[in-house]
Amino acid sequence: MQIKGIKHEKQGVIFDMDGLLVNSEELYWKANIQASKEYNLGIPDDSYLTLVGASIKSMDDFYAKYFASDEVRRAFVKRTDDLVWQWTDEGKLVLKPGVQEILDKFEELGINMGLASNNYKSVVDHDLWVTGCRNYFDYIVTHDEVAEHKLRSKPFPDLYLEAQKKSGLAKDQLLIFEDSSMGVEAAANAGIDCVMIPDLKAPTAIDRKKAIMVCQNFFQLSTLIF
């Protein structure tokens, strides 16, 4: 597969999940805001964007800044999770624009497809089955492998290096798709080309430098494949 603007022919792709394939980041953001209002936390709505694609340290820093106690934090996190699961059951978790079409296109082209997510395997499997795209993927790497094999989460390269190993392909034969700065950094650290398709947060100058390309959505990417 050739993509206009990318030098090497690609035989495999690796997707992130949250905010890239599915709209889970948007649901979590809205759930954060609702939970905050219910607990009268008074946290500005935009502040929750800090949690989008955030590292564990960034999340800990956020909680330390805005939450007076661990008890309040735990209640907030539980309410957020409960809301997201409720909305998922109501059919509000959906594929992002162009995802179904690009998965079909890659399948038609015989492209090896994998997924590497910081999320837990149970959540990844659930979200992929709910949105009907689980069977497209030849392999999946999740937080569970990180814990089991003592790997480091994104932005370290470990998840993507493990995914590369499972793909059986060389780095220059692979292309990573990411929506967050942390994911783009992980791909760069792994030495694998990355296309950024941003979700809730606009790409930074550093993102544009580290990613080989930035697209608005998968529809735009599809027009570049030949």
Buried (B, 14 or more C-beta within 10 A) or exposed (E): BEBEEBEBEBBBBBBBBBBBBBBBBBBBBBBBBEBBEEBEBEBEEEBBBBBBBBBEEBEEEBBEEBBEEEEBBEBBBEBBBEBBBEBBEEEBBBBBBBBBBBBEBBEEEEBBBBBBBBBBBEBBBBBBEBBEBBEBBEBBBBBBBBEEEEBEBBBBBBBBBBBBEBBEBEBBBBBBBBBBBBBBBBBBBBEBBBBBBBBBBEBEEEBEEBBBBBBEBBEBBBEBBE
